[in-house]
Amino acid sequence: IVDNRGLGTGWSATVSVSDFTCCLNTHTIAVSYLNLNPGSLRVISGKADGVKPGEAHVFSGTSDSATLMTALPASGMGSYAVNPTITLSIPADAYAGTYTATVTVTII
């Protein structure tokens, strides 16, 4: 995240994910099998005060989102990164194939 607006209003970076689909949408692996751990915060420039990584998250559905990192008001001006670990557990009854999902990162 790069916040060079100079406003100090803070921000939040979240991730949402669709279900995983395969084979012309005939097979699905629910996003509830997906776990995201944002990892530790890395300050590239700016101050770490008031900027925090999110917590490990297991998605409950497609309308659920996970927080990658946040900056409180009067903080977060600069450049920050996290290196998330994403783990997908494959259910035993999943069909073989190439599955895809859409990941949406929202920064407010």
Secondary structure, 3 states (H helix, E strand, C coil): CEECCCCCCCEEEEEEECCEEECCCCEEECHHHEEEECCCCEEEEECCCCEEECCCEECCCCCCEEEEEEECCCCCCEEEECCCEEEECCCCCCCCCCCECCEEEEEC
